[in-house]
Amino acid sequence: MSDEAPLGRAILGKKAGQHFSYIVGNNVFEGKILEILSPNSNETTHNK
């Protein structure tokens, strides 16, 4: 992933319930992954 996708890199390979953090500029963002939807699931997905 590119440098413009810090959140994607932060959560890549993690599972639901795990914490993550990433830095953008001088800010640190932290959170907990609540749910991960698979691209093949029946959930509605938003494509760019």
Residue, then its C-alpha position, 0 to 999 in steps of 0.5 A: m500500500s502507498d504512504e497515503a494509506p496509513l490506516g490500511r497498513a495499520i490494520l492489515g493482517k489484524k483480527a477483530g478485537q485487536h488494537f491498532s495505531y498509526i501516525v499521520g504527521n504529528n498525530v497518533f491515531e489509535g483504535k480497536i478493530l470491531e469487525i472485519l468484513s470479507p470482500n466475498s461476504n454478503e455485506t454491502t460494499h462500497n467500491k471506489 
